[in-house]
Amino acid sequence: MSVHALYVTAAYAITAVVLAGLIGWILFDQRGRKRDLAELEASGVRRRSDKAGKS
C-alpha cells in the first residue's frame, strides 16, 4: 500500500469516526430534549403552537 493510499484510507476512517460521533451525540441529545419536554408538559406547561390544548 502506498503512502498516498494510506493517507486517504486514514482520512476516510477519521471522517467516518467523527460523523458517527456526531450522529450519536445528536441522537443522545434528542432523547434528553424529549425527556425535558415531557417533564414540562407533565407539569402543565404547554407549547404556544399547541392548538389542541386551547378551547
C-alpha positions in Angstrom: 0.0 0.0 0.0 1.4 3.3 -1.0 1.8 6.3 1.4 -0.9 8.1 -0.5 -3.4 5.2 -0.2 -2.6 5.0 3.5 -3.3 8.7 3.9 -6.6 8.5 2.0 -7.7 5.5 4.0 -6.8 7.2 7.3 -8.7 10.4 6.2 -11.8 8.4 5.4 -11.6 6.4 8.6 -11.2 9.6 10.7 -14.1 11.2 8.9 -16.3 8.1 9.5 -15.5 8.1 13.2 -16.2 11.8 13.5 -19.5 11.5 11.6 -20.6 8.5 13.7 -19.7 10.5 16.9 -21.8 13.5 15.8 -24.8 11.3 14.8 -24.5 9.6 18.2 -24.4 12.9 20.0 -27.4 14.2 18.2 -29.5 11.1 19.0 -28.4 11.2 22.6 -29.2 14.9 22.9 -32.6 14.3 21.2 -33.6 11.8 23.9 -32.7 14.3 26.6 -34.7 17.1 24.9 -37.7 14.8 24.6 -37.4 13.9 28.3 -37.3 17.6 29.2 -40.3 18.4 27.0 -42.3 15.5 28.6 -41.4 16.8 32.1 -42.6 20.3 31.1 -45.8 19.0 29.6 -46.5 16.9 32.6 -46.1 19.9 34.9 -48.7 21.8 32.8 -46.5 23.9 30.6 -47.8 23.8 27.0 -46.3 24.9 23.7 -47.6 28.0 22.0 -48.0 26.0 18.9 -50.3 23.5 20.7 -53.7 24.4 19.2 -55.4 21.3 20.6 -54.8 22.5 24.2 -56.7 25.7 23.6 -60.5 25.8 23.8 
